[in-house]
Amino acid sequence: MQTDDAATNLAAIAQEDAQEQVFNPWSTKGWMTPGECANAVAKDNRYFKHVKINAKAAAKMLEHASHGVQKGRKRSGMPIEIAGLLVGKLMNETFVVMDTLPLPVEGTEAQVVANDGAAVEHPFRALDYIEPKGYSFIGWYHSHPFDLQRTPHWFMSGIDCQSQTLFQQAYNSSWVAIVIDPIRSMYRKTLECGSFYCYPPNFTPPLSNQSPDGIISTQEVIHERWGNAFKRYYLLETDFFMSSTVKNNLRHVFDDWKQCFAPELRRDETEEVYDVARLQTLSKNMDPNSGSSKSGYRGRTTLPEGLTNARKMNSRVTKYECRCRGYAQMIKSLIFNVNLERNQGQCVLADVKMGEN
């Protein structure tokens, strides 16, 4: 029995390795055309099964969604829904998301408001940067910044299904939807999202009690988790990938130093002044006589040599702490920050082929 289990595990590992070798997001061959996608979906309503997202695109979506939450809370106390477009290609039943294009739109559960005409012109101006790389718009993403609950909020509402169905008809069925739960993502410190594809309007699922993820359950449970429109769409398997540059550099840094950098990346910059002041107060409390008096005379220390050395070491730790926090904030800003306020009317697509260079 153990031999059979070992053989099965080895076969599964070999299959996964083979799939990783076949999937090459930087390849110039093997991509599907919109016409081929339309023919494939016409034969199989569940043709698309996977969505692979570039790590950089995932970080940009999460940053955009978190920005909407913070902006809405500062303005009216209610988070704002955001939306954007997905940039990439299609290959073998898979949507490959290479980058994202945030849109200058804001919305609620019932409506979406565009700031100005830039919301319509924005994607057309971005085509000049996308098409030379061989990419196109393959979907859209938006957020559901609802209150934190037991179940996540990445699902498709009735309005979402209407929009997705229109997009699929306009783009030869080569269009995917990604829904992000930003509040749950910030709570769990990971990207909470789901990728979805809608059935044709005339399609009726064979099982009425089957949820979009394929699990058979009661109507009440399905409604609570997947919304009222659960029969009109299904869930795609979502996975993430990164370029060889990131794997060979940043991944080793975070694997080896995650215990050091993780607290710094989560640190609130507003607490820095308080923490440094607390260290300085500790140093003074250890030796009150070493401080400067009103007359400018520095009293002679009465501490033993060990505590005197500890006080000096505490001063050095304070300096190194300030320096390390500054470096950590610089790294976090360079890797994750996206300036959404200043570039709403401009194309801010990054070089999605960084790993090829």
C-alpha positions in Angstrom: 0.0 0.0 0.0 2.8 2.4 0.9 4.5 1.6 -2.4 1.4 2.5 -4.4 1.0 5.8 -2.5 4.6 6.7 -3.1 4.2 5.9 -6.8 1.0 8.0 -6.9 2.8 11.0 -5.3 5.7 10.7 -7.7 3.3 10.6 -10.6 1.5 13.7 -9.3 4.8 15.6 -8.8 6.0 14.6 -12.3 2.7 15.8 -13.8 3.0 19.2 -12.0 6.6 19.6 -13.2 5.5 18.8 -16.7 2.7 21.5 -16.5 5.2 24.0 -15.2 7.5 23.3 -18.1 4.7 23.6 -20.6 3.5 26.9 -19.2 5.8 29.7 -20.2 4.2 33.2 -20.0 7.1 34.8 -21.7 6.8 32.6 -24.8 5.8 34.2 -28.2 4.1 31.0 -29.4 1.1 28.9 -28.4 -1.3 31.8 -27.7 -4.9 31.6 -28.7 -6.7 34.1 -30.9 -10.2 35.5 -30.1 -11.7 33.5 -32.9 -10.3 30.2 -31.5 -11.6 31.2 -28.0 -15.1 31.8 -29.4 -15.1 28.4 -31.2 -13.8 26.6 -28.1 -16.4 28.2 -25.8 -19.2 27.3 -28.3 -18.3 23.7 -28.0 -17.8 23.7 -24.2 -19.5 26.2 -21.9 -16.9 25.5 -19.3 -13.9 25.6 -21.6 -11.8 28.0 -19.5 -10.6 26.5 -16.3 -7.6 28.4 -15.0 -6.3 31.9 -14.4 -2.7 32.6 -13.8 -1.8 36.0 -12.5 1.6 37.7 -12.5 2.7 38.5 -9.0 3.2 42.1 -10.0 -0.3 42.3 -11.3 -1.7 40.8 -8.1 0.2 43.3 -6.0 -1.2 46.2 -8.1 -4.8 44.9 -7.8 -4.5 44.6 -4.0 -2.9 48.1 -3.7 -5.7 49.6 -5.9 -8.5 47.9 -3.8 -6.9 48.9 -0.5 -6.6 52.4 -1.8 -10.3 52.5 -2.4 -11.0 51.3 1.1 -8.8 54.0 2.7 -10.0 56.8 0.5 -13.7 56.0 1.2 -13.2 55.8 4.9 -11.5 59.1 5.0 -14.2 60.8 2.9 -17.5 59.4 4.2 -16.6 56.4 6.4 -17.7 53.9 3.7 -15.2 52.0 1.5 -15.2 52.7 -2.2 -15.5 50.0 -4.9 -12.8 50.2 -7.6 -12.4 48.7 -11.0 -9.7 48.1 -13.6 -8.8 46.1 -16.7 -6.7 42.9 -17.0 -3.9 42.8 -19.6 -2.5 39.5 -20.9 -3.1 36.6 -23.3 -4.9 33.3 -23.5 -3.4 29.8 -23.7 -4.8 26.3 -23.4 -8.0 26.9 -21.3 -6.1 29.6 -19.3 -6.2 33.3 -18.9 -2.7 34.6 -18.3 -2.8 38.0 -16.6 0.5 39.9 -17.1 -0.5 43.4 -15.9 -3.4 45.5 -14.8 -4.7 49.0 -15.7 -6.5 50.8 -12.9 -9.5 52.8 -14.1 -10.5 56.2 -12.6 -13.9 55.0 -11.5 -15.6 54.7 -8.1 -18.7 52.8 -7.2 -21.0 51.3 -4.6 -23.0 48.1 -4.5 -25.7 49.6 -6.9 -23.8 52.0 -9.2 -20.4 52.9 -10.7 -19.4 56.6 -11.1 -16.7 57.7 -13.6 -14.8 60.8 -12.6 -14.7 62.3 -16.1 -14.2 61.4 -19.8 -10.8 60.0 -18.9 -12.5 56.8 -17.7 -13.5 56.1 -21.3 -10.3 57.4 -23.0 -8.0 55.8 -20.5 -8.0 52.2 -22.1 -7.7 53.5 -25.6 -4.6 55.5 -24.8 -3.1 52.4 -23.1 -3.4 50.4 -26.3 -0.3 52.1 -27.6 1.7 50.5 -24.8 -0.1 47.1 -24.7 -0.3 46.1 -28.4 3.4 46.4 -29.2 4.1 43.8 -26.4 1.6 41.4 -28.0 -0.9 41.7 -25.2 -4.6 42.8 -25.1 -7.4 43.4 -22.6 -8.6 40.0 -21.5 -10.8 40.9 -18.5 -11.7 43.2 -15.7 -11.4 43.3 -11.9 -13.3 45.1 -9.2 -13.6 45.0 -5.5 -16.3 44.1 -2.9 -15.2 46.1 0.2 -18.0 44.7 2.4 -17.7 44.1 6.2 -15.6 41.3 7.4 -17.7 38.1 7.8 -17.3 34.4 8.2 -17.3 33.8 4.4 -15.3 35.9 1.8 -17.0 38.4 -0.5 -15.5 37.5 -3.8 -18.5 36.4 -5.8 -20.5 37.7 -8.8 -23.6 39.7 -8.1 -26.5 40.0 -10.6 -25.1 43.3 -12.0 -21.6 41.8 -12.2 -23.0 38.9 -14.3 -24.8 41.3 -16.6 -21.6 43.3 -17.2 -19.5 40.1 -17.6 -21.9 38.6 -20.1 -21.9 41.8 -22.3 -18.1 41.8 -22.2 -17.9 38.1 -23.2 -20.2 38.8 -26.2 -18.2 41.9 -27.2 -14.7 40.2 -26.9 -15.4 36.8 -28.6 -15.8 35.0 -25.2 -12.2 35.9 -24.3 -13.0 37.8 -21.1 -12.6 36.9 -17.4 -13.8 38.6 -14.2 -11.7 38.8 -11.0 -13.4 40.0 -7.7 -11.2 41.1 -4.8 -12.2 41.2 -1.1 -9.9 44.0 0.1 -11.0 44.1 3.8 -10.5 40.4 4.2 -7.2 40.6 2.3 -5.9 43.3 4.7 -7.1 41.3 7.7 -5.4 38.0 6.5 -2.4 39.8 4.9 -2.9 37.9 1.6 -4.8 38.5 -1.6 -8.4 37.2 -1.3 -9.8 37.0 -4.8 -11.8 34.8 -7.1 -11.8 34.4 -10.9 -15.1 33.8 -12.7 -16.6 33.1 -16.1 -20.3 33.4 -17.0 -22.4 30.9 -18.8 -24.3 31.9 -22.0 -27.7 33.5 -21.4 -29.6 30.5 -22.7 -27.6 28.0 -20.7 -29.2 26.1 -17.8 -26.9 24.3 -15.3 -27.7 20.5 -15.0 -27.7 20.7 -11.2 -29.8 23.3 -9.4 -28.0 22.8 -6.1 -24.4 23.0 -7.4 -22.4 26.1 -6.4 -19.9 27.9 -8.7 -17.0 25.9 -7.2 -18.7 22.6 -8.0 -19.8 21.7 -4.5 -23.3 20.3 -4.0 -25.0 22.0 -1.1 -28.4 23.5 0.0 -29.9 26.6 -1.6 -29.5 28.6 1.6 -25.8 27.9 1.9 -25.1 28.6 -1.7 -27.0 31.9 -1.6 -25.1 33.1 1.4 -21.7 32.3 -0.1 -22.2 33.0 -3.8 -25.1 35.4 -4.1 -28.4 35.2 -5.9 -26.8 34.8 -9.4 -24.8 31.7 -8.6 -26.4 29.7 -11.5 -25.0 32.1 -14.1 -21.3 31.7 -13.5 -18.6 29.3 -12.4 -15.3 29.6 -10.5 -11.9 29.2 -12.2 -8.8 28.0 -10.5 -6.5 30.9 -9.7 -2.8 30.6 -9.5 0.2 33.0 -9.4 3.5 33.1 -11.1 6.5 35.4 -11.2 9.3 36.2 -13.6 12.7 34.7 -13.4 14.2 38.0 -12.2 11.9 38.0 -9.2 12.5 34.3 -8.5 16.3 34.7 -8.6 16.5 37.8 -6.5 13.5 39.0 -4.4 12.3 35.5 -3.6 15.6 34.6 -1.9 15.6 37.9 0.0 12.2 37.3 1.4 12.8 33.6 2.1 16.0 34.2 4.1 15.1 37.5 5.7 11.3 37.2 6.1 11.6 37.1 9.9 13.5 40.4 9.8 11.6 42.2 7.1 8.0 41.0 7.8 7.6 43.2 11.0 9.1 46.2 9.2 6.8 45.8 6.1 3.7 45.7 8.4 4.9 48.6 10.7 3.0 51.7 11.0 5.2 54.7 10.2 3.3 56.9 12.7 4.7 54.7 15.6 8.3 55.3 14.7 8.7 58.6 16.6 7.1 57.0 19.7 9.3 53.9 19.6 12.5 55.8 19.2 11.5 58.2 22.0 10.8 55.2 24.2 14.3 53.8 23.6 15.9 57.2 24.4 13.8 57.5 27.6 15.0 54.0 28.6 18.6 55.2 28.2 18.1 58.2 30.4 16.3 56.3 33.1 19.2 53.9 33.3 21.5 56.7 34.4 19.8 59.9 35.4 23.1 61.5 36.5 24.6 61.3 33.0 22.1 63.8 31.5 22.9 67.5 31.1 21.8 69.8 33.9 20.4 73.3 33.7 23.8 74.8 34.2 25.2 72.8 31.3 27.3 70.5 33.7 27.1 66.8 32.8 26.9 64.8 36.0 29.3 61.9 36.5 27.8 58.5 36.1 27.3 56.3 39.1 26.4 53.2 37.2 28.6 50.0 37.1 30.6 49.4 33.9 28.2 46.8 32.7 25.2 49.1 32.7 27.3 51.9 31.2 28.1 49.7 28.3 24.5 48.7 28.0 23.5 52.4 27.8 26.0 53.0 25.0 24.7 49.9 23.2 21.1 51.1 23.5 22.1 54.4 21.9 23.6 52.4 18.9 20.6 50.2 18.7 18.4 53.3 18.5 20.4 54.6 15.5 20.4 51.3 13.7 16.7 50.9 14.4 16.0 54.2 12.7 18.2 53.3 9.8 16.7 49.9 9.3 13.1 51.3 9.3 14.1 53.8 6.7 15.5 51.1 4.5 12.5 48.9 5.0 10.1 51.7 4.1 12.1 52.5 0.9 12.0 48.8 -0.2 8.2 48.6 0.5 7.6 51.8 -1.5 9.7 50.7 -4.4 8.1 47.2 -4.7 4.5 47.7 -3.8 3.4 51.3 -4.0 1.4 52.5 -7.0 0.7 56.2 -7.4 -3.0 56.3 -8.2 -3.7 59.9 -7.4 -1.3 61.6 -9.8 -1.6 59.2 -12.7 -5.4 58.7 -13.1 -5.4 60.4 -16.5 -2.3 58.7 -17.8 -1.3 55.2 -18.7 0.7 53.8 -15.8 1.4 50.4 -17.2 4.7 49.0 -16.0 7.0 47.0 -18.2 5.3 43.6 -18.0 8.3 41.8 -19.6 10.8 42.7 -16.9 11.8 39.1 -16.6 12.8 38.8 -20.2 15.6 41.3 -19.9 
